[in-house]
């Protein structure tokens, strides 16, 4: 018995020693590993009017499980890091229409559209090296610039948008934050790898995967110079293959009046021209658009408010050639133009008659009671549609969020779109599309993060 115990003890010592040696050898190659876990179940309810042709309201219970790992000091090299992330979006209740179905004729056709199909994807796989104040980046990653008006990971969707990039991010010049990146792929939430070019460019809303060779790749150049906390100047160039070339500048800042009160503002202008390259289209689309916006806001304690206005230019016809108006195909469609997503097609591909939008936001944040948000939009066209007018409609969005524990949070959210006229959002001719009706959507969501 004693010999058996001694042998077991010796085996344990040797075994644990071997494990420690393996750990040490692994650490030599990959350094420290920090895991991440997110579980996000969400219930969606969408009224049947959200999608033309639907006859019943849609309900969906989807869950996102995100597993990630940060790897620090790869090969024991300071500054050499990596990150890998797997994202799975699954349905538990699926009474909804999703991209990639066989409409018309499918049973799903009776339901309106909810943009969260079941998808499992490697969403991030990147490596970076930081030297001083400069970081070199390669791989698939999320990209969020400014307030995500132009480029975003669209994280509201259960499958986020990611980009394959080769880039450099530097702060070596005092007060200047500069990003220069070449994009070689774009992955979206959709199931199918369907390229859907139309008369004026690639319909990015119908595309789950785009890949570019080095000579056809999009480019992202973005620089912010901080003059003072009350003034930051940003210039950018987004050269998106098959879509457009966007050049813009904005000024924003925060003016602190006292410890309890401050103002904030933003003013921005951007112009769009033909894309610098075409790959999926035989010729470059014609683009002639501009965009501008302005907002002012104030905050005091937990209460904040903002009022703003912005414009998308309309489509133009010159010599029988259609020139597309302004569009933002790589942004989060849900984050702008209302949570009901009625105007999402125009956001992605341009508004044939343009867009003018007023918006008012009110928020109240309390450490015990949670956060309350109210947003009101008024949408109209820049140019009247013959026989219809210039009104799209208005929308009210409501949201409540609350941290239940250190790792668990709750969200309740609603969108109410009140249709005014049936102005066509995005067609080659501007003809009357299926009439837009009132749309209502509700969401309930839990998020657990570790």
C-alpha positions in Angstrom: 0.0 0.0 0.0 2.8 2.4 0.9 4.6 1.6 -2.3 1.4 2.3 -4.3 1.0 5.6 -2.5 4.7 6.5 -3.2 4.4 5.5 -6.8 1.2 7.6 -7.2 2.9 10.5 -5.5 5.9 10.2 -7.8 3.6 10.0 -10.8 1.8 13.1 -9.7 5.0 15.1 -9.2 6.3 14.0 -12.6 2.9 14.6 -14.2 2.4 18.1 -12.8 6.0 18.8 -13.7 5.4 17.8 -17.3 2.3 20.0 -17.4 4.2 23.0 -16.1 6.9 22.3 -18.6 4.3 22.2 -21.4 2.8 25.5 -20.1 6.2 27.1 -20.1 6.9 26.0 -23.6 3.5 27.2 -24.9 4.1 30.5 -23.1 7.4 30.8 -24.9 5.5 30.9 -28.2 2.2 32.6 -27.5 2.7 34.5 -24.3 -0.3 35.4 -22.1 -3.8 34.5 -23.2 -6.9 36.3 -22.0 -10.2 34.8 -22.9 -13.5 36.6 -23.7 -17.0 35.3 -23.6 -20.3 37.0 -24.6 -23.8 35.5 -24.6 -26.5 37.7 -26.0 -30.0 36.3 -26.4 -32.5 38.7 -28.0 -36.3 38.6 -28.7 -37.5 40.6 -31.8 -41.0 41.5 -32.8 -41.6 43.2 -36.1 -45.0 44.3 -37.6 -45.9 42.8 -40.9 -45.8 46.2 -42.6 -42.0 46.3 -42.3 -41.6 44.2 -45.5 -43.9 44.6 -48.5 -45.8 41.4 -49.2 -45.7 40.1 -45.6 -49.0 38.9 -44.1 -48.1 38.1 -40.5 -46.0 39.8 -37.8 -42.5 38.3 -37.3 -41.1 37.0 -34.1 -37.5 35.8 -33.5 -35.5 34.6 -30.5 -31.8 34.6 -31.5 -28.7 34.1 -29.5 -25.2 35.3 -30.1 -22.3 33.4 -28.5 -19.0 35.1 -29.0 -15.7 33.4 -27.9 -12.5 35.4 -28.1 -8.9 35.2 -27.0 -6.3 38.0 -26.6 -2.7 36.8 -27.0 0.0 39.1 -25.6 3.7 38.9 -26.2 3.7 36.4 -29.0 7.2 34.7 -29.2 7.9 36.8 -26.0 8.2 39.9 -28.2 6.9 43.0 -26.5 4.3 44.7 -28.5 3.5 41.7 -30.7 -0.2 40.7 -30.0 -3.0 38.8 -31.5 -6.7 38.3 -31.2 -9.0 35.6 -32.5 -12.8 35.5 -32.2 -15.5 33.0 -33.2 -19.1 34.2 -33.4 -22.2 32.0 -33.6 -25.7 33.4 -34.2 -28.5 30.8 -33.7 -32.3 30.8 -33.9 -34.6 29.4 -31.2 -37.7 31.0 -32.6 -37.6 31.8 -36.3 -40.9 33.2 -37.6 -39.2 35.7 -39.8 -37.9 36.3 -43.3 -34.1 36.3 -43.6 -31.7 37.1 -46.4 -31.1 34.2 -48.7 -34.5 32.5 -48.6 -36.4 31.4 -51.7 -39.1 34.1 -51.8 -41.5 34.2 -53.5 -43.0 30.8 -52.8 -41.3 30.1 -49.4 -43.4 29.8 -46.3 -41.0 32.5 -44.9 -42.4 35.0 -47.3 -45.4 35.7 -45.1 -43.2 37.2 -42.5 -41.3 40.5 -42.6 -37.5 40.8 -42.6 -35.3 40.4 -39.6 -31.6 40.6 -40.4 -30.2 37.9 -38.1 -29.9 34.5 -39.8 -28.1 31.6 -38.3 -24.4 32.1 -39.1 -21.2 30.7 -37.6 -18.1 32.7 -38.5 -14.6 33.5 -37.6 -15.2 37.2 -37.1 -11.7 38.3 -36.0 -8.2 36.9 -36.6 -5.6 39.6 -36.4 -2.0 40.2 -35.4 -0.5 43.6 -34.5 2.9 45.0 -33.5 3.2 48.2 -31.6 6.5 50.1 -31.7 6.4 53.4 -29.7 3.2 55.1 -30.7 2.7 53.2 -33.9 0.8 50.0 -34.5 1.0 47.8 -37.6 -2.1 45.6 -38.1 -2.9 42.6 -40.3 -5.9 40.4 -40.4 -9.7 40.3 -40.0 -11.0 42.9 -37.5 -13.8 45.2 -36.6 -13.4 48.8 -37.8 -15.3 51.7 -36.1 -14.4 55.2 -37.1 -15.8 58.4 -35.4 -19.4 57.8 -34.5 -19.7 55.0 -37.2 -21.5 57.3 -39.7 -19.4 55.9 -42.5 -17.6 52.7 -41.4 -18.8 50.4 -38.6 -18.8 46.8 -37.3 -22.7 47.0 -37.2 -22.5 45.3 -33.8 -26.3 45.5 -33.2 -26.7 42.6 -35.6 -26.0 39.2 -34.0 -23.2 38.7 -36.6 -21.1 41.8 -36.8 -19.4 43.3 -39.9 -15.7 42.8 -40.1 -12.9 43.7 -42.6 -9.7 42.2 -43.6 -7.1 45.0 -43.4 -3.4 45.7 -43.7 -2.9 49.0 -41.9 -0.8 51.4 -39.8 -2.2 53.4 -36.9 0.1 56.0 -35.5 0.2 58.8 -32.9 3.8 59.7 -33.4 3.0 63.3 -34.4 1.7 65.2 -31.3 -2.1 65.6 -31.3 -2.5 63.7 -34.5 -4.2 60.3 -34.7 -3.7 58.8 -38.1 -5.0 55.5 -39.7 -4.0 54.3 -43.2 -5.4 50.9 -44.2 -5.9 48.7 -47.2 -9.0 46.5 -47.1 -8.8 43.1 -48.8 -12.1 41.6 -47.6 -15.5 42.5 -46.1 -17.7 40.0 -44.2 -21.3 40.8 -43.3 -24.1 39.1 -41.5 -25.8 37.5 -44.5 -25.7 33.7 -45.2 -25.0 33.7 -48.9 -22.0 35.0 -50.8 -24.2 36.7 -53.4 -22.9 39.6 -55.3 -25.8 41.8 -56.4 -24.7 44.6 -58.8 -27.3 47.0 -60.0 -27.3 49.8 -62.5 -25.5 52.2 -60.3 -23.1 50.0 -58.2 -22.8 46.9 -56.0 -25.8 46.5 -53.7 -23.9 46.0 -50.5 -27.0 45.0 -48.6 -27.2 41.8 -50.6 -23.6 40.7 -50.1 -22.2 38.6 -47.3 -18.6 38.4 -48.6 -16.5 40.7 -50.8 -12.8 40.0 -51.5 -10.4 42.3 -53.3 -6.9 41.8 -54.8 -4.1 44.2 -54.0 -4.6 46.2 -57.1 -8.4 46.5 -56.6 -8.5 47.0 -52.9 -10.4 49.7 -51.1 -8.4 52.2 -49.0 -9.3 53.9 -45.7 -7.4 57.1 -44.7 -8.5 58.8 -41.5 -6.8 61.4 -39.4 -7.9 63.4 -36.4 -5.9 66.5 -35.1 -6.8 67.6 -31.5 -6.5 71.4 -31.3 -8.1 71.4 -27.8 -10.8 69.4 -26.0 -13.3 71.9 -27.5 -12.0 71.4 -31.1 -11.0 68.2 -32.9 -10.6 68.3 -36.7 -10.9 65.1 -38.7 -10.2 64.5 -42.4 -10.8 61.3 -44.3 -10.8 59.5 -47.6 -12.8 56.3 -48.0 -12.0 54.8 -51.5 -14.4 51.9 -51.8 -14.1 49.7 -54.8 -17.3 49.4 -56.9 -19.1 51.8 -54.7 -17.7 55.3 -54.4 -14.8 57.5 -53.3 -15.7 59.7 -50.3 -13.7 62.7 -49.1 -14.8 64.7 -46.0 -13.9 66.8 -43.0 -15.6 67.4 -39.7 -15.1 69.5 -36.6 -16.3 68.4 -33.2 -15.7 69.2 -29.5 -16.9 69.5 -26.0 -17.1 72.8 -24.2 -17.1 72.5 -20.4 -18.9 75.4 -18.8 -18.7 74.0 -15.2 -18.2 70.7 -13.5 -21.9 70.0 -13.9 -22.7 71.5 -17.3 -21.1 71.2 -20.8 -21.9 71.7 -24.5 -21.0 69.5 -27.5 -21.2 70.0 -31.2 -20.3 68.5 -34.6 -20.2 70.0 -38.1 -19.4 67.8 -41.1 -19.2 67.9 -44.9 -18.4 65.0 -47.3 -18.5 64.6 -51.1 -18.7 61.4 -53.2 -17.4 60.7 -56.7 -16.9 57.6 -58.9 -15.0 54.7 -57.2 -11.3 54.6 -57.8 -11.5 50.9 -59.0 -14.1 48.4 -60.1 -14.0 44.6 -59.7 -17.4 43.1 -59.6 -18.8 45.6 -62.1 -17.8 45.8 -65.7 -17.6 49.6 -65.5 -17.3 52.1 -62.7 -20.7 53.5 -61.5 -21.3 57.2 -61.9 -21.5 59.0 -58.5 -22.1 62.6 -57.8 -23.2 63.2 -54.2 -22.6 65.2 -51.1 -23.6 65.0 -47.4 -23.5 67.4 -44.6 -24.7 67.5 -41.0 -24.6 69.6 -37.9 -25.7 69.0 -34.3 -25.4 70.8 -30.9 -26.0 69.2 -27.6 -25.7 69.8 -23.8 -25.4 67.7 -20.7 -25.9 68.3 -17.0 -25.6 65.6 -14.4 -27.3 62.5 -15.8 -29.5 64.5 -18.3 -28.3 65.2 -21.9 -30.0 66.3 -25.1 -29.1 67.0 -28.7 -30.7 68.5 -31.8 -29.4 68.0 -35.3 -29.9 68.1 -39.1 -28.4 66.2 -42.0 -28.8 65.8 -45.8 -28.1 63.1 -48.4 -28.0 64.4 -52.0 -30.4 62.9 -54.6 -29.7 61.0 -57.8 -28.9 63.1 -60.8 -29.4 62.5 -64.5 -27.0 64.1 -67.1 -27.1 63.3 -70.8 -29.2 60.2 -70.1 -26.6 58.9 -67.5 -27.8 58.3 -63.9 -25.4 59.5 -61.3 -26.0 58.0 -57.9 -26.5 60.3 -54.9 -24.7 60.0 -51.6 -24.7 56.7 -49.7 -22.9 55.0 -46.8 -22.7 51.3 -47.7 -20.3 50.3 -44.9 -22.0 51.8 -41.9 -24.5 50.3 -39.4 -27.8 50.8 -41.1 -29.6 50.3 -37.8 -27.7 53.1 -36.0 -28.8 55.9 -38.4 -32.1 56.8 -40.1 -34.1 55.2 -37.3 -34.1 51.8 -35.6 -37.2 50.7 -37.6 -34.8 50.3 -40.6 -37.4 51.6 -43.0 -34.8 53.8 -44.8 -31.9 51.3 -44.6 -31.9 50.7 -48.4 -31.4 54.4 -49.0 -28.6 54.6 -46.4 -26.8 51.8 -48.2 -27.4 52.7 -51.8 -28.5 56.3 -51.9 -31.9 58.1 -51.9 -33.2 58.7 -55.4 -34.9 61.9 -54.2 -32.3 62.7 -51.5 -32.9 62.9 -47.7 -33.4 65.7 -45.2 -33.6 64.7 -41.6 -34.2 66.5 -38.3 -33.5 64.6 -35.1 -33.9 65.3 -31.4 -32.3 63.1 -28.7 -33.0 63.1 -25.0 -31.2 60.8 -22.5 -31.2 60.3 -18.8 -28.6 58.1 -17.0 -28.9 57.0 -13.4 -26.5 54.7 -11.6 -29.3 52.9 -9.8 -32.3 53.2 -12.2 -30.5 52.7 -15.5 -30.4 54.6 -18.8 -33.3 56.0 -20.8 -33.1 57.3 -24.4 -35.7 59.0 -26.6 -35.0 59.9 -30.3 -37.4 61.7 -32.7 -36.8 61.9 -36.5 -38.5 63.8 -39.2 -37.7 62.6 -42.7 -38.3 64.3 -46.0 -36.8 64.2 -49.5 -34.6 67.0 -50.9 -36.5 66.8 -54.2 -40.3 66.1 -54.6 -41.4 63.0 -56.4 -44.0 63.8 -59.1 -47.5 63.1 -57.9 -46.3 62.1 -54.4 -44.5 65.0 -52.7 -41.4 65.2 -50.5 -42.4 63.5 -47.2 -41.1 60.1 -46.0 -42.4 60.1 -42.5 -41.3 60.4 -38.9 -40.1 58.0 -36.2 -39.9 57.7 -32.4 -37.2 55.4 -30.9 -37.2 54.4 -27.2 -34.6 52.5 -25.2 -34.0 51.4 -21.6 -30.8 49.7 -20.5 -29.8 48.5 -17.0 -26.8 46.7 -15.5 -28.2 43.9 -13.5 -24.8 42.6 -12.2 -21.2 43.3 -13.0 -21.4 41.0 -16.1 -25.1 40.9 -17.0 -27.1 43.8 -18.6 -30.7 44.2 -19.8 -32.1 46.1 -22.8 -35.6 47.0 -23.8 -36.1 48.9 -27.1 -38.8 50.0 -29.4 -39.2 51.8 -32.8 -42.3 53.4 -34.2 -42.2 54.6 -37.8 -45.1 56.7 -39.0 -45.3 56.7 -42.8 -46.3 59.8 -44.6 -45.9 59.2 -48.3 -44.7 56.4 -50.5 -41.6 58.1 -51.9 -39.3 55.6 -53.7 -36.1 55.1 -51.6 -33.7 53.6 -54.1 -34.5 52.6 -57.7 -32.9 53.3 -61.0 -35.8 55.3 -62.2 -37.3 56.8 -59.0 -40.6 55.2 -59.8 -43.1 54.5 -57.1 -42.1 51.4 -55.2 -44.3 49.3 -52.9 -46.1 51.7 -50.5 -44.3 52.3 -47.2 -46.6 51.8 -44.2 -46.4 52.4 -40.5 -43.8 50.0 -38.9 -43.4 49.0 -35.3 -40.6 46.9 -33.8 -39.8 45.8 -30.2 -36.7 44.1 -28.7 -35.8 42.5 -25.4 -32.2 41.6 -24.8 -29.8 40.2 -22.2 -26.0 40.4 -22.5 -23.6 38.4 -20.4 -19.9 39.2 -20.7 -16.9 37.6 -19.1 
